[in-house]
């Protein structure tokens, strides 16, 4: 099994342990992105999408340090595009700052910290799982930063 496929399967195993992923189907096309993931929240994604999990938060809305922790039973979360907050069971992996939850990992980011057209600075968070070297996460952050600056960064850099 190639390194790329091991990373995809690593995320699949991690997501299934969290209870987010109910199906992990690996077919003969795995090495070319043929792995399919289905979540119990209706998400279906091609394998290439889940190589490194990234989150983006509006830096002006983040308060204090960002930490990953287990949700508290009955803790509520209002995600981007949600009309009403969801009530967590206490089994979910969440990302929080000093003001509350900023994401339910890997399900959804918070409406409070969402990146909008008014955003001037972004905090990117690259999340790994066992077996993903730190250097791969740093490289994912670097590539993401470079692409954002290239395609939607500050006008002076975007025009260069």
N, C-alpha and C positions, 0 to 999 in steps of 0.2 A: 504494500500500500504506500503510495507516494506521500511526501510531506504535506502537500496541499490537501489531499484527501484526509490525512490524519487530523489536520486542523479542523476541517469541516465536521468530521465524526466527533472530535473532541467537544466542539460546541453542541452538537446534537445530544451527546451523552449528558453534558452539563444541563441543557435545557430540559431534558426528560427527567432528570433528578429533581429539578425545580417544579416539575409538574406542568410546565408550560407547553412542552412538546409531547404530543400523544403518538405521533408516527414518525419514524425515521426509516425512509426507504432508500436503500442504496442499490442502484442498478448498474448495468455494465458500462454506462456512460459516466460513472462517477468522476473519473479523472478529468473530464471535460465539463464539469459542472452539472452532471446529470443527477446528482443527489437531490432529493426533494424532502423538504421539511413541512409538516403540517402541525399547526398549533391548535390547542383547544379553544383559543380565542379567535379562530377564523383566519389566522395568518398562514399563507403558503408562500414559500420563498425558494428560489433556486439556490443551490449550494454556494455559488460565488458570492452571494450577498452576505452570507454569514461567516466569512473568513475571519474578520475582526469586527467585534461589536463596537460601534462608536456612538457617542451621544454628544449633542451640542446644546449648550446653555447660554443665554444672554448673560454676559459677565456682570452687567449692572444690576441684575436681579438675584445673583447668588450671594448669600450671606455667610461669611466665615468659611470654614473648611468643608470640603465635600468628602463624605465617607460612604462606604458600602456596608450595609448591615442587614440583618433579618428584620422584616416588618414586625410591628407590634400587633397583636390580635386586636381587631376592630379599628385599627388605624385607617384613616380615610385618605384618598388620593384623587385629585382632579387632574386628569391628563389632558393633553392637547386634543381638542375636538370633542371632549366629553361634556354632556349637559349636566350630569350629576356625578358627584364623587363616588368612586367605588370603595367598598369596605373590604379591607384586606384581612386575610385569615391568620396572618402571623407566620406563614410558611414562605412568603415571597422574599426574594432578594430585592432590596430597595437601595436607592442612592439618596442621601439626605444632606442638607446643609443645616446651618444653625436655625433657620426659619421653618424647616419642615422638609417634606419629600420633594425631590426634584425629578425622580424617575422610579418606576417599577421596572426592574431589569429583567429581561430585555424587552419588556412589553411596550412601554410608552413613557415619554417625557412629560414633565409637568407643564400645565398651562402657565403657571406663575413664572417659570424660567424659559419660556419658549423664545426662540429666535424669531424676530419679526423684521419688517422693513425698517423699523426704528433702531434696531440693534446696531451698536457701533463697535462692540468687542465680543468675542465668543470664547467660551471655555469649552474645549473638546476633551472628552474622556474616552480613552480606549480601554476596553475591558477584556481581559484574557481569561483563560481557563487553564487548568493544569495541562502542561505539555506545550504551551505556547511560550516561547522564549521572550523575555522582556524586550529584546532588540526588535522583534517583529512588531510589538505594540508601539514602540517609539517610531519605527519606520512608518507604520500606519498613520500615526499622528502627523508626522512630517509630510507625507503625501497629501493628507487631507488639508493641512494648512496651506500647502503650496497650491492645490487646486482651488481652494476658496479664494485665496489672494489673486490667483490668475483670472478666475471667472467672475468674482463678485466682490473683490477686495476694494480697498481705497481707490478712488478715481485715478490718482497719480500712478499707482502701481498697475491698475487694470488697463490703462491706456499704453503702458510701456511695452 
